[in-house]
Amino acid sequence: MRTQLRRYEVIEGEIDGFLDWFPTMRAVRESFGFKVEFMYVDRENNQVVWAVSHPGDFDAAFEEFSASAEKAAALEGQPKRLKGVHLAMVDTVIAPGS
C-alpha cells in the first residue's frame, strides 16, 4: 500500500468552506479505490494535513482519478481555497491505533 501525505496551505477564512466541501471529494477518491487515512486541521496556521492511500498502483489510480468527470464535477463552482499544496509519498512507521 502506498500513502501520500498532503499538506494544504489554506487561504485565510476558507478552512470551514474546505471542510464542508471535502466529503464530496473524499467520496470521489474512494470510488477510485483511495482511502483517507487521517486529516488534521491547524487553524492557527491555516493548514490542513491529511494522508490518502491506495492498495494498488497509486500513480495509475491517481491519473485516472485526476482525469475523471467525477473529479471535475466535484470541483465545479468551488472557489479557490488553497494557496499552496505540498505532497510526499511516505512510509508508515507507527500505524494509527498502535
C-alpha positions, 0 to 999 in steps of 0.5 A: 500500500502506498500513502501520500501525505498532503499538506494544504496551505489554506487561504485565510477564512476558507478552512470551514468552506474546505471542510464542508466541501471535502466529503464530496471529494473524499467520496470521489477518491474512494470510488477510485479505490483511495482511502483517507487515512487521517486529516488534521486541521491547524487553524492557527496556521491555516493548514490542513494535513491529511494522508490518502492511500491506495492498495494498488498502483497509486500513480495509475489510480491517481491519473485516472482519478485526476482525469475523471468527470467525477473529479471535475464535477466535484470541483465545479463552482468551488472557489479557490481555497488553497494557496499552496499544496505540498505532497510526499509519498511516505512510509508508515512507521507507527500505524494509527491505533498502535 
